[in-house]
Amino acid sequence: MKFSSHKLNMLLTSKYNEIDTSKSLRAIASDIGISAGYLALLRNGSKKNPGPRTVAKLSQFFNIHPNELFENENVASAKMNFSSVKPTLDLCDELISMDRVDKAIDVLNSLLKNQEEELRLANLYEHANMLLAVALARSGKLEEGLQIIDKYLETSVTMAVKALAYYERSRIKYKLGYFQKAIEDTQNAIEIVSANDNPELFKKTSYALGIYYGRVSRYALSIIHYEQARRFIDDQNSEENANILFGLGQTYLLMNEPKTAEHHLLTAKGIYEAFENFESVANANHNLSRCKYLEGDYDGAIRLIHQALELHQKTQSIRGIAYDYVELARCAFKKGDFITSKEMSNRAVNMFETINDEGQAARARLIHYEAAIYAKDKLSNITETLDHIIQYFNAHNWLREFCKAQRIYAIILESNGNHKEAFQLYKQITNKYECYLDEIMFTD
């Protein structure tokens, strides 16, 4: 396969229009990302075999397939070389979608180690690294995935890769509890895909913003972005549409509109049942139980939660089971059964800690403390743990949870005779976080 200096000069002339007079060789080389001396050697034919990194930079710069930089007589073999790694990457993509992330990580690491040249020639090196970052994040190695993505955002990657990198980084930031940072990354991704006409990624980023805005209590924006994502759905009976309806249902729940939420959740549940997606059916039942909870039907809520719990246990969803225990704890609290509430919330704490979810474990602990307060347990020995929880919520900007934790701390202070300090803390919560007062009542 012979590199064509003639084709390179034609491409340069076409891009810059009389490059010898309109722009210096040094400036052109800087645009490409190589040295002026190396570019001169490529142009005059002295350098006949550029490395894969240079070929990748040139093809990205001119927005062409790498084949177009080489002589035609060997194009057939060149195409075979460029396409040899694509099926492997497609396989890794499929493995990730099937949650076989450990296998995907092994294949991608081997590919990046042994076939780097082929990946670079095929302009797929960045894509392979991005898949590895996604696989690492899905396997729970969030920081490792984040390091790979950060590296690519610091370099001059293509806009398509940059948009994907922002999107994937937002998902990791969300899992780490940094909701506002997740929103900022997703907004950057949307800005890029809007300018570059990528409807599939635009749909994904809009859906992600629906989730993220809901988490920071900006419900109107959440609904806008969910509906924006729905406009790109062709099949209304698809699981993709069900996921958006499920998100809308969750948002309307947070807005205390159980009837509207129930409508969306029931529609989503019907689609999930048609696809025999039992874990998602369980998740729908879980949220339908929250509709009953908001309506004051705690027995109805408990029935639905037990249905969800049974399916979550069958599908071995640890996270789903943990959330079910949280909901059972909340219902038991409302029914005045504080012993059961403590038991269920403690189970939730243990399960969230098993999957290293510090944030949700902290939220479950608050329910446990609430029940303990009403059961008139002594809580003087929890102040250190509660301090840590408060610091976590504050660092991650979880304002509702932060307020609730502060309120529990004030109650403990008061029960220990520190009335003045407790009063000051109550006053601080009331003055600074008035907009959350309705949301920090116990087991909201």
N, C-alpha and C positions, 0 to 999 in steps of 0.2 A: 504494500500500500504506500504510494508515493505522495507526499505533500506537494500541493500545487501553489507555487509562488505567483503564477499568473492569476489564478482564481482569487488569491488574497489581494493582489493589487486591484483587480476588478471590483471586489467588494469594497475596498477602501475608497476607490475613486467614486463609486456609486454613493457611498455614505457621506463623503465629505466634499465631493465636487471639486476636482483639481486640488488634491491634498497638498501638493508641493508649494502652493501659493496661499491657500486659505488657512492652513493650520500647521504648526510645526510637528515634526516627527515625534519629538519628545512629548508633546501634548497628546498626540494620538495614542502613543504607547501607554501613557498614564491613564487614558480613558479605558484602555483594554485591560490594564493591570500587569503589563510586562515592561521590561526595560527598553529604551529607545534603541540601544545597540542590538538587542536580540530581535526586535522588529525589523531592523534594517537587514539583518542576515536572512530572515524569513522572506523578505520582499525581493532580495536579489538572488535567491535560490541557493545561498551558501549553506544555510541550515535546512537540511532535507528531511529530518526526522524529529520534529518537535515532540516533547513529552506530552503525556495525557492531560496534565494540568493546563498546559498552554493551549492544547486543542480545545479543551473544555471552555477556557476563558474566551477564545476566539469565537467559538460557536454560540456562546451565550451573548457575546457582544454584538454579533451580527444577527442574532436570533434565527439561526439556521441549524440544520442537522449537521453533525460533524462530518458526515460523508461528503458534504459539498465543499470541503476544504482539500479533498484529495482527487487524484487523477481518476478518470472514469473507468480505466481498464480493470481495476480491482474493486469496483464498487460492490459487486456481489459478495465477495469475501468480507469486505468491510462491513456490510450490513449484517452479515452473520455474526461478526465480532461484536458489533454494537448492540445487537438484540439478544446476545447469549445470556445476559443477566436479567433481562426483563421478566421472563417467566418465574424466576426465583423470587424476585421482589413481589410479583403478584401472589405467589404462594404465601409469602410472609404476611402480606396484607390480609389474606384469607385466614391465616392462623390467628392473627390478632383479633379479627372479627369473631372468631370461634372461641376466644378466651384461652387459646393455647399459646400464651405469650412466652412461656419458658422455651418452647420449641422455636418460636419466631426469633427470640434473642440469640439462641445458639446458631441458627442459620445465618442471621444478619452479621453476627460477629465473624463467622467464618468467611462470609462473602466479602466483608470490608477488609479482612486480613489478606485473603488469597486472590481476590479479583478486583483490587482497587483500580488498576489500569483500565479494565473493561468498563467498570462503573463510570470512571471519569470520561472515557471516550464516548460513552452512551449518554452523557449528561445526566446520569442517575446517581452520582455519588452523594449529592445533597439529599436526594429522595431516600436513599438507603439509610443515611444517618437519621433522617427525620422519623422513619419507621422504627428505627432502634430506640429513639427517644420515647416514642409513643408506647412501644412494647415495655420498656423499662418502667414508665409511669404506671401502666396498667398492672404491672406485677408488684406495685407498691414501692418501687425504687424511684420515688418522686424526685429526689435531689439529683440523682444520676441523669435522669431524663432532662431535668431542668438545665444542667450543665451543658449538655449537647446543644439544646435549643439556644441557650444564651450565646454560645460560641458562634452559631450561624447568624444570629441577629446582629452580632458585632462586626461581621464580615459583609462584603458587598455581594450578597446572594441575589438571585433573580427575584423579581417582585412576587411571582407565584409562590416561591419557596418561603419568602418573607411573610406573606399573608398566612400561609399554613403554619409557620413557626409561631406567629403571634397567637393563632387560634389554639394550637396545642399547648403553648405555654399558659394561656388563660385557663385551660382545663386543669393543669397542674396547680396553678396558683389557687384556683377554687378549692381543689382537694386539700391544699395546705391551709385553707381558711382565710386566704387573703382576697376577699371578695371584690374590694374596690380595685385592686391591681388586676384582677381577672377581667373586670369590666373595661379597664383602660386598654389592655392587650386586645380584647375582642373588638373594641372600637377602632383600633389601629388596623386590625385585619379587615373589618368592614370597609374602611376607607380605601384600602388597596383593592379589594375585590370589586367594589363599586366602580372604580376607575378602569378595571381590567376585564370586566364582563365575565365573571365566574359565578353563574347562578347557583351551582351546587354548594360551593363554599359560602356564598352569601346566605343561603338557606341555613346551613349549619351554624354560622356565626350569629344569625338572628335568633335562632333557637337557643343558643348558648346565652345570649343576652337576656332572653326571657327568663331563664333560670337564675342568672346572676342578679338581675334587678329585683326579682322576687325575694332573694335572700337578704337584700339590704333594705327591704320594705318600700321599694319604689314600684308599687304595684301597677300603676297606670302604664309606666314604661315597659314593665314586664309583659303586660297584655298586648301592647302595641307590637313588640318584637315577636311574640308568639304568633300573632295574626299575620305579621309580615312574612314569617317563615311558611305559614300555611298557604300563602298565595303561590308558592312554588311547588306545592304538592299536586301531582296529577291524579293519583288514585286515593280517593277519600276513604277507602277501606283498607289502606296500607297500614302496616305497623308504624311507619314514620308519622302518618297523620295521627295515629293513636297516641304516640309519644307527645305530640304537641297538645292534643286535647287533654292528656293527663297533666301536662304542665299548666294549662289554663285552669284545670280543676283545682290544682294545688294553690294557684294564685288567688282564685276566688275564695278558697278556704281562708287564706290569710287575710282577706278583705272582709271576713265574716259574712259571706254570702253563700250559705250552705246549699240553697236550692240550685243556684246557677252552677256551683261547683259539682253538685250531684249529677246534673244533666251531662256535663262534659265527661265526668268520670265513668258514668254508666255506658256512654257511647264508646269510650276508650276500652273499657272492660269487655264489651261485646266483640270488638275487633281482636283483642288479645286472645279471647276464648276461641275465636275462629282459627287463629294461627297456633292454638295450643301452647301459647307462651304463658306457662303457669306462674312463673315468677312475677311477670307483669300483672297477671290477674290478681295475685296476692297483694301486690303494691296498690292496685286499684281498690281492693277490699279494705286495705289499711286506711286509705284516704276517705273512702266512703264511711268508714267508722267515725272518722273525725267530723263528717257532716252530721252524723247522729249526735255526736258529743256536743257540737255547737247548738243543736236543737234541744239539748237537755235530755235526750233519750240515751242514758248511759248503758242500760241493759241491751238496747239495740246495737250500740257501739261495741260492746263486749262480744256479742255474737259474731259480728263481722270481723273483729280482730282475731277471734279464735279460728275463723275460716282462713284468714290471711296467715296466721301462725302455722296452721297445718300445711298449707302450700309452701310456705317459706322453709319449713323443716324438710319437706319432700325434695325441694330443689336445692337444699343445703345452702341457703342464702343467710350467712351469719349476720350481715348488716340488716337484712329484712327482719330476722328474728329479734335482733336488738331493738329495732324501732317498734316492733309489736309489743315487746315488754314495756317500753316507755309508755305506749298508749294504754296498756292495761294498768300501769301504775297511775296514770292520770285519772282514768275512770274510777279506779278503786278509791283514790283520794276524794273525788267528788261524791262518792257514795258513803264517805266517812270511814272506809276500811283502811286505816292508816298502816296497819301491819302488812296487809297485802301490797299496798302501795310501796312500802319500803322494800319488800321482798322483790317485787317486779323491777323496781328501779335499780336495785342492786344487781340483779341479773343483767340488766341492760348495760350497766357500767362495766361489768366483767367482760361482756361480749365485745363492746366497743374497744376496750383495752386490748383484747385479743387481736383485733385487726388494726391496732395502733391509731385509732381515731380519737385523738386527745380532746378535740372540740366537742364531739357528741357524748363522750364519756363525761365531760364536765357538765354538760347540760343535764344528763341523766342524774348526776350527783345532786344537782339543785333540787330535783323532784324528791330525791331521797331525803334531803335535809328538810324540805317543806313538810313532808309526812312526819318526819321525826319531831319537828317543832310542835305539830298538832297532836302527836302522840305523847307530848311532854317528856321526850327523852332529853338527857343532858347532852349538850353539843359543845361544851367548853373545849373539847380536845380536837375540834375540826378547824380551828382558826387558821392553822398553817396551810392546810389543804385549800381552804376557802380563799386565802390570800393568793395562792398560786392560780386558782380558777379566775379570780378577778383580774389578775395581771394578764392572763391568757385572753380573756374576752376584750380587755382594753387594747391589747396589742393588735388584735385582729379586727377591731372595730365592730364587735358584736354588741351593739348598744342595748338591745332588749335584754340579752342575757347578763350583760354587765350591770344593768339597773337591778335586775332580780337578785343577782348575787350580792350586790351592795345592800339591798333591803334585808336579805337574810342575815348579813353581817350585823346590821343595825339591831335586828331582833335579838341576836346573840349578845351583843353589847348590853342591851337593855335588861335581858334576863340575868346577866352577871352583875347588875347594879351600876353599870356605867351609863346612867341616864343622860347626862349632859353630852357625852360623846355620841350616843345613839341619836339624840335629838338633832345634833349638828349634821349627822350623816343623812337622816331623814330629810332635813331641810335642803341639803345639797342635791339629793336625788330629785326633790320636787322642783327646785329652781332650775336646775341644769337640764333635766330630762323630762320636762313636763309632757312633751309630745308622746312619751312612751308609757305614761302612768297607767293608761287603760290596758297596756299589753304586759305589764309586769306583775299583775295580780297572780296569786299562786295558781299553778297548773292552768295557765291561760290557754 
